[in-house]
Structure formats: structure tokens, C-alpha cells
Amino acid sequence: MSHPPLTPAFCASNGIILLGAEGKTINFGVVNINDAVLKQRVKKTYQQYRCVFQEMEPEAFNLKLSLLYSETEGDGISSAVRENRASVIDRVADDAPAVNLLNSIFLDAVSRRASDIHIESGPEEAAVRYRIDGILVTVKNISQERSAAVSARLKILSNLNVLENRRPQDGHIDIKTDTYSLDVRISILPTVWGESIVLRLLNRSDIPLDLDSLGFSAAHNGYLQGITELRSGLVLVTGPTGSGKTTTLAAILKKMDIDSRKIISIEDPVEYRIPGITQIQVHEELELTFDTLLRRIFRQDPDIIMVGEIRDMETAELAVRAAMTGHLVFATLHTDNALEAVSRLQNIGIPGYMVASVLRAVIAQRLVRKICPDCMGGGCGTCLKTGYFGRTVVAEFISVETALSDMIARGAAMEELRVHLKGKDQKTLFDDAEEKTARGVTTEPEIRRELGARQ
């Protein structure tokens, strides 16, 4: 049975969408359930049918609208309604298919808590994958034509060269809606089948910057509180890419006394915008690198400095010298555990005596998936059948006390330092992970996946 479809423009401007039809009954979702004028207009248009209205949250409505008018996916609507919907899709395709598809991908990714979107060209189709809780999940396949259209749309939004598809391009866009604010980092690389697109999503509307919410143990929270009370020295947070180092540092900085101390951060990118902190974005193409900016900010009279990453000798030396001159410096390093941060600084070129004189603490961390509370690991709709939902931190802390500092200064071997820490009953990453497994927070397979076999 045929009836006139609702146009996308009407749906978007009035907050209404067709959810499904059965016989003489049509179900509509509306954002404002009390809009009597809208309901009357719809009833007049569909006067041969029984119209049923149900309230929808704005975010759910936006997601449904974008999905409905970007792809013809099965949704339980009768064949007659689907045919009419297809005619609407054709008209939308003439207007802006890439806009609709890209909107639907963003909305779907946010609703699934994705940190990254991958659109990967293949021989016949392009795969759309989301990184959720650190794991890539394939959510759909789209045609090469649609993938190319999405790529062109992204290039337009981020002021990249739309005609260039043979060279890598990096860009950035901001997306704001009523419910979320996204900072999107774009990387586009040419491949043998087309382009590989990776979108890093930084959702500024969903930022847990309270130290207590990150998942550190009670003992580790005590260490963190001590770190926030330091007045000078160097504090390092270590771990691989994607282990939550920046989140931990942002939470520590937010806990500091912002009112009475000048805090400056140098980051690439600025992931969390914190009121009261002077945050500076690295722009290597403008020669605004970590070391260049670090030299400049001393004229800004800082008390606390955060360096997003120590990558080279110049940055490391400047960070150490800043700590030696009375500043409190936070920085990240890529190391497997806390103790390796000591040798990494020395390998970069910082003498042991300088490391010993400024290093106050090292935090090494990883992120592991948590058991889904709805199914307790069995797999359900909430966790997309994975058995996991969300992530928590596992960590180890080294507090550089006098004896350890003396050992570092005289160039003690790593094994000697390790024995010293073990004698002080220093908890390792594996110790913290096993404790969380015992408490039912995560699982042994997840710990092995992230940390490997215990050494």
C-alpha cells in the first residue's frame, strides 16, 4: 500500500521520522511529543492510516535520520514503505549522499563509543571499521564510489586538496551538535586499491578527567595525590600509544592548584581543553616543535610544564633543565615499564646524575577492557557480543626515593635497580592486572592480550 514519503528536509526541521508500518498503522518517532500541530499535519497527510507517535531522544533521532537517508538497510519496514523510502533516498543521493553517509558514520561511531574510524579501500568494496575499547570491529562495507565521495567530503571539510589522491594528507575538523563536540584528526594514505582513511575522534563532551574515575587502585590513587603536591622535579608517564597517558596527565593537571600556579602544556594534539591551563598545539609544519616551544615558554613564567612527549635529545634536555631550575615538569615516554624510563632518558643522552637529580616519579600504564556488567562476559547487545564494555587502567608506580636516586646517579645496572625495587615490594603492571582479574574487573585472556606473558 503506497503513501507519500516524508522528505529529509521536513524530517530534519520538524524532528519526526517514520519508524515502520504494519497494515493500516504507521509508527513515527518525534523529538517533541507535545507538538500537537506537527502531529495534526502528519495525520492529515496520512489520513487513511492510523498514526502512532512515540518520543525519541535527539541523539537517537539524529542517528536514525542519518542512517535512514544514507543507506538502504533492513529495518523491519514493510516492502511498500521501503519502496517509497527508496525513492526518497534517490532524491537525497542527488543532493548530498556523501554528507548523509558521513553523518551516519560519525553518529554511529559516537553511539558505539569508538575512538577511531577506519575506511579501508579493497578490490571491490571499502570496509568501515571502528576501534572500540582498543579493538577494531568491522561495521559495514560500502562501495568504492561511496568511499571516494566520503574522502572528497572530508577533504573539503578539512581544507585538503580534493583532487590529490596519490599523496598522503593530514587534516583536522571540528564537529559540534547539541549532544557532543568532536575534534577529528584525519589521515589519508594512498593504497593499491584506493585510499585508506583513519579518523581519530576526540569527544570533548565525554571526558572523564577525575582521577578517581580512571580505574587506578586505592594505593595508586595515594601516589597520584602525592604527585599533585610536588613543587618541582620531573614526573614521567610511560606506555605505548593508546595506553591513556595523556588522559592521566590531563587528570593530574586538573587536580593541581590552577588558581595560584601558572600551568603551560605543549601537546600534539591538544586532546583535553582544561580551563585555567595555557595549552599550546605543536605545528611541525610551522617549525613549532616540542623543543622550540619549550624554549619559548620559559618567558611565560610557568610554575608547571607539561610536555606531551619526549621524542629526542633536545626536548629531553630542556625538560630536565626546566625541572632542575625549580619547575614541576610532566612528560610522556614510550617504554614498556616504569623502570625502563630511566634507561631511556640515559640512552637519549641525559647523564645519570641529571636524571637522578630531577626524577621524582614514573607511572607506567596500559588500558584493558572491562567485563560487561550486563552479561558478565557472556556477550550481549550492550557489548556488541564481545563480553567487554569500557576500559580501565592497570599501572605501576615508581617513587624515586633517596636510595634509588643514588643508584641511578652512580650508573647502577637495570637489574640492580630491579632487585632494589623488588626488595621494597614494588607492585608491577602484572601485579595490578592480577588484582583486577581477581576482583572480576577484567579477565586473564584480556591481560595476556595487552601485557603478554608474565616475565
C-alpha positions in Angstrom: 0.0 0.0 0.0 1.5 3.3 -1.1 1.6 6.6 0.7 3.7 9.8 0.3 7.1 9.7 2.0 8.3 12.3 4.4 11.2 14.3 2.8 14.5 14.5 4.7 14.2 18.3 4.9 10.8 18.0 6.6 12.0 15.3 9.0 15.1 17.3 10.0 13.3 20.6 10.5 10.4 19.1 12.4 12.1 16.4 14.4 10.0 13.5 13.1 10.8 10.2 11.3 9.0 7.2 10.0 9.9 4.2 12.1 7.8 1.5 10.4 4.4 0.5 9.1 2.1 -2.6 9.6 -1.1 -2.8 7.7 -3.0 0.4 8.3 -0.8 1.6 11.1 2.3 3.8 10.7 4.7 4.5 13.6 6.5 7.8 13.8 9.3 8.9 16.1 9.2 12.6 17.3 11.6 14.6 19.3 8.8 16.8 20.8 5.9 14.5 21.7 3.8 17.5 22.7 3.9 19.2 19.2 0.2 18.9 18.5 0.4 21.0 15.3 3.0 18.6 13.8 1.0 15.6 14.7 -2.1 17.1 13.2 -0.3 17.9 9.9 1.0 14.3 9.7 -2.4 12.8 10.4 -3.9 15.0 7.7 -1.2 13.8 5.2 -1.7 10.1 6.2 -5.5 10.4 6.9 -6.1 6.9 5.5 -3.8 5.4 8.2 -3.7 5.1 12.0 -0.7 7.3 13.0 1.1 6.3 16.2 3.7 8.7 17.7 6.5 7.9 20.2 9.0 10.2 21.7 12.7 10.0 20.7 15.9 11.4 22.3 17.5 14.0 20.0 20.7 11.9 19.6 18.8 8.8 18.7 16.7 10.8 16.2 19.8 12.2 14.5 21.4 8.8 14.2 18.2 7.2 12.8 17.7 10.0 10.4 21.2 9.8 9.0 21.1 6.0 8.7 17.7 6.1 7.1 18.6 8.5 4.4 22.2 7.3 3.7 21.8 3.6 3.1 19.0 1.2 2.4 19.4 -1.1 5.4 16.7 -3.6 6.5 14.8 -2.1 9.5 11.6 -4.0 9.7 9.6 -1.6 7.5 7.1 -3.2 5.1 8.1 -3.5 1.5 5.6 -0.9 0.4 7.1 1.7 2.8 10.6 0.6 1.8 9.9 1.2 -1.9 8.7 4.7 -1.0 11.7 5.3 1.1 14.0 4.2 -1.7 12.5 7.0 -3.9 13.4 9.4 -1.1 16.9 8.0 -1.0 17.3 8.6 -4.7 16.5 12.2 -4.3 18.8 12.6 -1.3 21.5 11.0 -3.3 21.1 13.6 -6.0 21.6 16.3 -3.3 24.3 15.1 -0.9 24.9 11.4 -0.5 28.4 11.9 1.0 27.0 14.3 3.6 24.4 11.8 4.7 26.7 8.8 4.7 29.5 10.7 6.6 27.0 12.0 9.2 25.6 8.5 9.7 29.2 7.1 10.2 30.0 9.8 12.7 26.8 9.4 14.7 27.0 5.6 14.7 30.7 5.7 15.8 29.9 8.1 18.7 27.0 6.0 19.8 29.3 2.9 19.9 32.0 4.8 21.9 34.5 4.5 19.0 37.9 6.2 19.3 38.8 5.8 15.7 37.0 5.3 12.3 38.8 3.3 9.6 37.6 3.4 6.0 39.8 1.0 4.0 39.6 0.5 0.3 39.6 -3.0 -1.1 39.5 -4.6 -4.5 35.7 -4.3 -4.8 34.4 -2.5 -1.6 35.7 -0.4 1.2 35.4 -1.6 4.8 34.3 0.7 7.6 35.7 -0.3 10.9 35.6 1.3 14.4 38.1 1.0 17.2 36.1 0.3 20.3 37.8 -0.3 23.6 41.1 -0.6 21.7 39.8 -3.4 19.3 38.9 -2.9 15.6 35.4 -4.0 14.7 34.1 -4.1 11.1 30.6 -2.5 11.0 29.8 -2.3 7.3 31.1 -2.4 3.7 30.4 0.4 1.2 31.1 0.8 -2.5 34.3 2.3 -3.8 32.3 5.1 -5.2 30.8 5.9 -1.7 34.2 5.7 -0.2 35.7 8.1 -2.7 32.7 10.5 -2.1 33.3 10.4 1.7 37.0 11.1 1.1 36.2 14.1 -1.0 33.8 15.4 1.6 36.4 15.0 4.4 39.0 16.8 2.2 36.6 19.7 1.7 35.8 20.0 5.4 39.4 19.9 6.4 40.7 22.2 3.6 42.8 19.5 1.9 43.4 19.0 -1.8 40.3 17.3 -3.1 42.0 16.4 -6.4 45.0 14.8 -4.7 44.7 11.0 -4.2 48.3 9.9 -4.8 50.0 11.5 -1.8 49.3 11.3 1.9 47.3 14.1 3.5 46.6 15.0 7.1 43.8 17.3 8.3 41.5 18.3 11.1 37.9 19.2 11.6 35.6 20.2 14.5 32.1 18.8 14.6 29.6 20.2 17.0 26.0 19.1 17.7 23.5 19.6 20.5 24.8 16.4 22.2 28.6 16.2 21.5 31.6 18.1 20.3 34.2 16.2 18.2 37.8 17.1 17.4 38.5 14.8 14.4 42.1 14.2 13.2 42.2 13.0 9.6 44.9 10.8 8.0 44.5 9.8 4.3 47.0 7.5 2.6 47.0 6.1 -0.9 46.9 2.3 -1.3 46.9 -0.1 -4.2 43.1 -0.2 -4.1 42.3 3.4 -3.3 42.6 5.5 -0.2 42.9 4.4 3.5 41.2 6.9 5.8 41.6 7.0 9.5 39.7 9.4 11.7 40.7 9.9 15.3 37.7 11.0 17.4 38.3 13.2 20.4 34.9 13.6 22.0 35.3 16.6 24.2 31.7 16.3 25.6 32.6 12.9 27.2 35.9 13.5 29.1 36.4 11.7 32.4 39.1 13.9 33.9 38.5 12.9 37.5 41.5 10.9 38.8 39.1 8.6 40.8 37.2 7.7 37.6 40.2 6.4 35.6 40.4 3.0 37.5 43.7 3.3 39.5 43.8 1.2 42.6 43.5 2.8 46.1 47.2 2.6 46.6 47.9 4.2 43.2 45.5 7.0 43.9 47.5 7.7 47.0 50.6 8.0 44.8 48.8 10.3 42.5 47.7 12.5 45.3 51.3 12.8 46.4 52.3 13.8 42.8 49.8 16.7 42.8 51.5 18.1 45.9 55.0 18.2 44.3 56.6 21.6 43.8 59.4 20.8 41.4 61.1 17.9 39.6 60.2 15.6 36.7 57.3 13.1 36.5 57.0 10.7 33.6 54.0 8.7 32.4 55.0 5.8 30.1 53.3 3.3 27.9 52.6 2.6 24.2 50.4 4.7 22.0 46.8 4.5 23.1 47.5 3.5 26.7 45.9 6.6 28.3 49.0 8.6 29.1 47.5 11.9 28.0 44.3 11.3 29.9 46.2 10.5 33.1 48.3 13.7 32.7 45.3 15.8 32.0 43.5 14.5 35.1 46.6 15.2 37.2 46.9 18.8 35.9 43.2 19.4 36.5 43.8 18.4 40.1 46.6 20.9 40.6 46.2 24.3 42.1 45.4 26.2 38.9 44.5 29.4 40.7 47.9 30.1 42.3 50.2 28.5 39.7 50.8 29.1 36.0 50.4 25.8 34.1 51.5 25.5 30.5 51.2 22.4 28.3 52.7 21.6 24.9 50.7 18.9 23.1 50.3 17.2 19.8 47.3 17.3 19.6 45.6 19.1 22.4 43.2 16.4 23.4 41.6 17.9 26.5 40.9 21.5 26.9 41.2 22.5 30.5 40.1 26.0 31.7 42.9 27.8 33.6 45.7 26.0 31.8 47.6 27.6 28.9 47.7 24.9 26.2 49.8 25.1 23.1 49.5 23.0 20.0 52.5 21.6 18.2 52.7 22.6 14.5 55.8 21.0 13.0 55.0 22.4 9.5 55.3 25.9 11.1 58.5 24.7 12.9 56.6 24.9 16.3 58.1 21.7 17.6 58.2 20.5 21.2 61.8 21.7 21.8 61.2 25.1 20.0 58.0 25.8 22.1 59.7 24.6 25.3 62.4 27.2 24.8 59.9 29.9 24.3 57.6 29.2 27.3 60.2 30.0 29.9 59.4 33.7 29.1 55.8 33.0 30.2 56.8 32.5 33.8 55.4 28.9 34.3 55.3 27.0 37.5 54.2 23.7 36.0 55.1 22.5 32.4 53.6 19.5 30.6 55.4 18.2 27.6 53.2 15.9 25.5 56.0 13.6 24.5 59.8 13.5 24.9 60.9 12.4 21.4 64.5 13.5 21.2 67.7 14.7 23.0 66.7 18.4 22.6 63.3 18.0 24.2 64.6 15.7 27.0 67.4 18.0 27.9 65.1 21.1 28.0 62.6 19.2 30.2 65.3 18.1 32.6 66.9 21.5 32.8 63.4 23.0 33.5 63.0 20.6 36.4 66.5 21.5 37.7 65.6 25.2 37.8 62.6 24.7 40.1 59.8 23.9 37.7 57.5 20.9 38.0 57.6 19.1 34.7 55.3 16.3 33.4 56.1 14.4 30.3 55.3 11.1 28.5 57.7 8.5 27.1 57.2 5.3 25.1 58.5 2.5 27.3 57.2 -1.0 28.3 57.5 -0.4 32.1 58.3 2.3 34.6 62.0 1.3 35.2 62.8 1.4 31.5 62.1 5.2 31.6 65.4 5.7 33.5 67.5 3.9 30.8 65.5 5.6 28.0 66.5 9.0 29.3 70.1 7.9 29.6 70.1 6.4 26.1 68.7 9.6 24.7 71.7 11.4 26.1 70.8 12.6 29.7 73.6 11.8 32.2 72.6 9.5 35.1 73.4 12.2 37.7 71.0 14.6 36.0 68.2 12.0 35.8 68.7 11.2 39.5 68.6 14.9 40.5 65.2 15.7 38.9 63.2 12.4 38.6 60.5 12.2 41.2 58.1 9.5 40.0 57.4 7.3 37.0 54.0 5.9 36.1 53.7 3.1 33.6 50.2 2.1 32.4 48.1 0.1 30.0 44.4 0.0 29.3 42.5 -3.3 29.5 38.9 -4.0 28.6 36.4 -4.4 31.5 33.9 -7.3 31.8 30.5 -6.1 30.5 28.2 -5.6 33.6 25.1 -6.5 31.6 26.1 -10.0 30.6 29.2 -10.6 32.8 31.3 -11.5 29.8 28.8 -13.8 28.1 28.2 -11.4 25.2 25.1 -9.2 24.6 23.8 -6.2 22.6 25.4 -3.7 25.0 28.9 -5.0 24.4 28.4 -5.9 20.8 28.8 -9.6 21.7 32.4 -9.1 22.8 31.8 -9.7 26.6 33.6 -6.4 27.4 32.4 -2.8 27.8 34.7 0.1 28.6 38.3 0.0 29.7 40.2 0.6 32.9 43.9 1.2 33.7 46.5 -1.2 35.0 49.6 0.6 36.3 52.8 0.5 38.2 54.4 3.4 40.1 58.0 4.1 41.0 58.6 6.8 43.6 62.2 7.9 43.3 63.4 7.9 46.9 67.0 8.7 48.1 68.4 5.2 47.8 67.1 4.7 44.2 68.2 8.2 43.2 71.8 7.4 44.5 71.8 4.2 42.5 70.8 6.0 39.3 73.4 8.7 39.8 76.2 6.2 40.1 75.1 4.3 37.0 73.7 1.1 38.5 72.6 -1.5 36.0 68.9 -2.1 35.3 69.0 -5.5 37.0 70.4 -3.9 40.2 67.6 -1.3 40.2 65.0 -4.0 39.6 66.3 -6.0 42.6 66.2 -2.9 44.7 62.5 -2.2 43.8 61.5 -5.8 44.3 63.0 -5.7 47.8 60.7 -2.7 48.5 57.7 -4.9 47.4 57.2 -2.7 44.4 54.0 -3.7 42.6 54.3 -4.3 38.8 51.9 -4.0 36.0 51.2 -7.7 36.2 50.5 -7.5 40.0 48.0 -4.7 39.4 46.4 -6.6 36.5 46.1 -9.8 38.5 44.4 -7.9 41.3 41.8 -6.5 38.9 41.3 -10.0 37.5 40.7 -11.4 41.0 38.2 -8.7 41.7 36.3 -9.6 38.5 37.1 -6.3 36.7 38.8 -7.9 33.7 39.9 -11.4 32.5 43.1 -13.3 32.2 42.8 -13.5 28.4 42.5 -9.8 28.2 45.5 -9.3 30.4 47.6 -11.7 28.2 46.4 -9.8 25.1 47.5 -6.5 26.4 50.6 -7.4 28.6 51.7 -10.7 27.0 53.1 -13.5 29.2 54.4 -12.6 32.7 58.1 -12.3 32.8 
